[in-house]
Amino acid sequence: MRLAMMRHRGPAPTAAAAASNGVSPLLVLLGIPILVIGFVVGLNPLLVVAIAGFATGLLAGLDPLAILAAFGKAFVQNRYIGIVWLVVPVIGLLERCGLRERAQMLIARIHAATTGRVLLIYLVVRQVSAALGLTSLGGHAQMVRPLIAPMAEAAEERHGSISENTRMLIRANAAAVDNIGVFFGEDVFIAIGSILLIKGFLQQNGIVVAPLDLAVWAIPTAVLAFIIHGTRLFLLDRRLKRGRRPTTEERAAA
């Protein structure tokens, strides 16, 4: 009954309403320093956000039930955003069960595998899947860290131990492959947000362009991006080859 009454009250009180209740409009901004202090101290982020939200709502003239209703509405409207974070504990569990080691063992058995070739294959998969609208198929958390980076490292470790700088170089290139693949591949898909954003911007400036035309003209850019970064991966293999440490057999032969 009370919720039904709240729906007919009209819009929620704002800073102006708070001022009419004898509360300074600046006090409504108290939630911002609460957020800053909470994050600096290192408190639980969820607790800090909840406290800041309640403080802002109370100072704006909302009753506690209305504040809870606002939290619930925001959660329901944006609940799909939190689904992404459900992947993180699953990936962590798989890593604990030996996902990285299995990926490294698989690459170690393929003698033709090199770091550049592994990353090139992932670049093809990432770019093609993004062009089909499957932008969530890859990603740093769910694909690069547990699978692609260990596989690229294992391809180089077949020639001996690698230094920490080399390991960081391989990981950086693995992350770059994911970024480049999805960035230049997603524009080929007609219903992606970037295409709609470009169309809306051009239309506001009097230029009418169909989304299909934008997607078609994104294909040459995607192809050039693949050729250019594929060349960089080829050069990465040459760089890693020059910087390899000599093995025991090579030192004995020398």
C-alpha positions as CSV (number, residue, x, y, z in Angstrom):
1,M,0.0,0.0,0.0
2,R,2.8,2.4,0.9
3,L,4.6,1.7,-2.4
4,A,1.4,2.4,-4.3
5,M,1.1,5.7,-2.5
6,M,4.7,6.5,-3.3
7,R,4.0,6.0,-7.1
8,H,1.4,8.7,-7.0
9,R,3.5,11.2,-5.2
10,G,5.2,12.4,-8.4
11,P,8.9,12.8,-8.9
12,A,11.4,12.3,-6.1
13,P,12.5,15.4,-4.2
14,T,15.6,17.1,-5.7
15,A,18.1,19.5,-4.3
16,A,15.5,22.3,-4.7
17,A,13.1,20.2,-2.6
18,A,15.8,19.7,0.0
19,A,16.3,23.5,0.1
20,S,12.6,24.0,0.6
21,N,12.8,21.6,3.6
22,G,15.4,23.8,5.2
23,V,18.4,21.7,4.0
24,S,21.2,23.3,2.1
25,P,21.5,22.0,-1.5
26,L,25.3,21.5,-0.9
27,L,24.6,18.9,1.8
28,V,23.1,16.7,-0.9
29,L,26.6,16.4,-2.4
30,L,27.8,14.8,0.9
31,G,27.7,11.5,-0.8
32,I,30.7,12.4,-3.0
33,P,33.2,12.9,-0.1
34,I,31.8,9.7,1.5
35,L,32.7,7.8,-1.6
36,V,36.2,9.3,-1.7
37,I,36.9,8.7,1.9
38,G,35.6,5.2,1.8
39,F,37.7,4.2,-1.2
40,V,40.8,5.9,0.2
41,V,40.4,4.0,3.5
42,G,39.9,0.8,1.7
43,L,36.4,-0.2,2.9
44,N,34.2,-2.5,1.1
45,P,33.1,-0.7,-2.1
46,L,29.5,-2.1,-2.0
47,L,29.2,-0.8,1.6
48,V,30.7,2.6,0.7
49,V,28.3,3.1,-2.2
50,A,25.3,2.0,-0.1
51,I,26.2,4.5,2.7
52,A,26.8,7.3,0.2
53,G,23.5,6.6,-1.5
54,F,21.5,6.5,1.7
55,A,23.2,9.7,2.9
56,T,22.4,11.5,-0.3
57,G,18.8,10.3,-0.3
58,L,18.1,11.3,3.3
59,L,19.6,14.8,2.8
60,A,17.5,15.2,-0.4
61,G,14.3,14.5,1.6
62,L,13.7,10.9,0.7
63,D,12.4,8.4,3.3
64,P,14.4,5.2,3.8
65,L,11.8,3.1,1.9
66,A,12.0,5.4,-1.1
67,I,15.8,5.0,-1.1
68,L,15.5,1.3,-1.1
69,A,13.0,1.5,-4.0
70,A,15.5,3.6,-5.9
71,F,18.3,1.1,-5.3
72,G,16.0,-1.8,-6.4
73,K,15.0,0.0,-9.6
74,A,18.6,0.8,-10.5
75,F,19.5,-2.8,-10.0
76,V,16.7,-4.2,-12.0
77,Q,17.3,-1.8,-14.9
78,N,21.1,-2.5,-15.0
79,R,21.3,-6.1,-13.8
80,Y,22.7,-7.3,-17.2
81,I,25.9,-5.4,-16.5
82,G,26.6,-7.5,-13.4
83,I,26.4,-10.8,-15.5
84,V,29.8,-10.1,-16.9
85,W,31.4,-10.3,-13.4
86,L,29.9,-13.8,-12.9
87,V,32.5,-15.0,-15.4
88,V,35.4,-13.9,-13.2
89,P,35.0,-16.5,-10.3
90,V,34.4,-19.2,-12.9
91,I,37.7,-18.4,-14.7
92,G,39.5,-18.3,-11.3
93,L,38.1,-21.8,-10.4
94,L,39.2,-23.1,-13.8
95,E,42.7,-21.7,-13.3
96,R,42.9,-23.3,-9.9
97,C,42.0,-26.6,-11.5
98,G,44.9,-26.3,-14.0
99,L,43.5,-24.6,-17.0
100,R,46.7,-22.6,-17.7
101,E,48.9,-25.7,-17.3
102,R,46.7,-27.7,-19.7
103,A,46.9,-24.9,-22.3
104,Q,50.6,-24.8,-22.0
105,M,50.9,-28.6,-22.3
106,L,48.8,-28.5,-25.5
107,I,51.0,-25.9,-27.2
108,A,54.2,-27.7,-26.0
109,R,53.1,-30.7,-28.1
110,I,52.8,-28.6,-31.3
111,H,56.3,-28.2,-32.7
112,A,55.3,-25.7,-35.3
113,A,53.7,-23.3,-32.8
114,T,55.4,-20.0,-32.1
115,T,54.3,-17.1,-30.1
116,G,53.5,-15.0,-33.1
117,R,51.5,-17.8,-34.8
118,V,49.5,-18.5,-31.6
119,L,48.6,-14.8,-31.4
120,L,47.9,-14.6,-35.1
121,I,45.3,-17.4,-34.9
122,Y,43.6,-15.7,-32.0
123,L,43.6,-12.5,-33.9
124,V,41.7,-14.2,-36.7
125,V,39.2,-15.8,-34.3
126,R,38.7,-12.6,-32.4
127,Q,38.2,-10.4,-35.4
128,V,35.9,-12.8,-37.3
129,S,33.8,-13.4,-34.2
130,A,33.5,-9.7,-33.5
131,A,32.5,-9.1,-37.1
132,L,29.6,-11.5,-36.5
133,G,28.6,-9.7,-33.4
134,L,30.1,-12.1,-30.9
135,T,32.1,-9.5,-29.0
136,S,31.8,-11.4,-25.7
137,L,33.4,-14.5,-27.1
138,G,36.9,-13.3,-26.1
139,G,38.2,-10.8,-23.7
140,H,41.1,-10.2,-21.3
141,A,39.6,-11.8,-18.2
142,Q,37.9,-14.8,-19.8
143,M,40.3,-15.6,-22.7
144,V,43.6,-13.8,-22.8
145,R,44.8,-14.3,-19.2
146,P,43.8,-17.9,-18.7
147,L,44.4,-19.3,-22.2
148,I,46.0,-17.1,-24.8
149,A,48.8,-15.6,-22.8
150,P,49.9,-19.0,-21.3
151,M,49.8,-20.6,-24.7
152,A,51.9,-17.9,-26.2
153,E,54.4,-18.1,-23.3
154,A,54.5,-21.9,-23.7
155,A,55.3,-21.6,-27.4
156,E,58.4,-19.6,-26.5
157,E,59.4,-21.7,-23.5
158,R,59.8,-24.7,-25.8
159,H,63.2,-23.1,-26.7
160,G,64.3,-22.6,-23.1
161,S,63.4,-20.5,-20.1
162,I,62.4,-17.0,-20.7
163,S,63.1,-13.8,-18.7
164,E,60.5,-11.8,-16.9
165,N,60.8,-9.0,-19.5
166,T,60.1,-11.4,-22.3
167,R,57.1,-12.8,-20.4
168,M,55.7,-9.4,-19.9
169,L,56.3,-8.6,-23.6
170,I,54.3,-11.7,-24.7
171,R,51.5,-10.9,-22.3
172,A,51.3,-7.3,-23.6
173,N,51.1,-8.5,-27.2
174,A,48.4,-11.1,-26.2
175,A,46.3,-8.2,-24.7
176,A,47.0,-6.1,-27.8
177,V,45.7,-8.8,-30.1
178,D,42.4,-9.0,-28.3
179,N,42.0,-5.2,-28.4
180,I,42.8,-4.8,-32.0
181,G,40.7,-7.8,-33.1
182,V,37.6,-6.7,-31.4
183,F,38.1,-3.0,-32.2
184,F,38.4,-3.3,-35.9
185,G,36.2,-6.4,-36.2
186,E,33.0,-5.2,-34.4
187,D,32.4,-2.3,-36.9
188,V,31.7,-4.8,-39.6
189,F,28.6,-6.0,-37.7
190,I,25.7,-3.8,-38.6
191,A,23.9,-3.8,-35.2
192,I,26.9,-2.9,-33.0
193,G,26.8,0.2,-30.8
194,S,29.7,1.9,-32.6
195,I,28.0,1.8,-35.9
196,L,24.8,3.3,-34.5
197,L,26.8,6.0,-32.7
198,I,28.5,7.0,-36.0
199,K,25.2,7.0,-37.8
200,G,23.6,9.2,-35.1
201,F,26.5,11.6,-35.1
202,L,26.5,12.0,-38.9
203,Q,22.7,12.3,-39.0
204,Q,22.9,15.2,-36.5
205,N,25.3,17.0,-38.9
206,G,23.0,16.5,-41.9
207,I,24.8,13.5,-43.3
208,V,22.4,10.5,-43.8
209,V,24.3,7.2,-44.1
210,A,22.8,3.7,-43.8
211,P,24.3,1.4,-41.1
212,L,24.9,-1.2,-43.8
213,D,27.1,1.3,-45.8
214,L,29.2,2.0,-42.6
215,A,29.6,-1.7,-42.0
216,V,30.7,-2.4,-45.6
217,W,33.3,0.4,-45.5
218,A,34.6,-0.9,-42.2
219,I,35.8,-4.1,-44.0
220,P,38.8,-2.5,-45.7
221,T,39.9,-1.0,-42.4
222,A,39.5,-4.4,-40.7
223,V,41.6,-6.1,-43.4
224,L,44.4,-3.5,-43.2
225,A,44.4,-3.8,-39.4
226,F,44.8,-7.6,-39.7
227,I,47.7,-7.3,-42.2
228,I,49.5,-4.6,-40.2
229,H,49.2,-6.4,-36.9
230,G,49.9,-9.7,-38.5
231,T,53.2,-8.2,-39.7
232,R,53.9,-7.0,-36.2
233,L,53.4,-10.5,-34.8
234,F,55.8,-11.8,-37.4
235,L,58.4,-9.3,-36.3
236,L,57.7,-10.3,-32.7
237,D,58.7,-13.8,-33.5
238,R,62.0,-12.5,-35.0
239,R,62.6,-10.4,-31.9
240,L,62.0,-13.3,-29.6
241,K,64.3,-15.5,-31.6
242,R,67.1,-13.0,-31.4
243,G,66.7,-12.6,-27.6
244,R,66.6,-16.3,-26.7
245,R,69.0,-17.6,-24.2
246,P,71.3,-20.3,-25.5
247,T,70.4,-23.8,-24.3
248,T,72.8,-26.2,-22.5
249,E,73.4,-28.1,-25.8
250,E,74.1,-24.9,-27.7
251,R,76.6,-23.7,-25.0
252,A,78.3,-27.1,-25.0
253,A,78.6,-27.0,-28.8
254,A,80.1,-23.6,-28.7
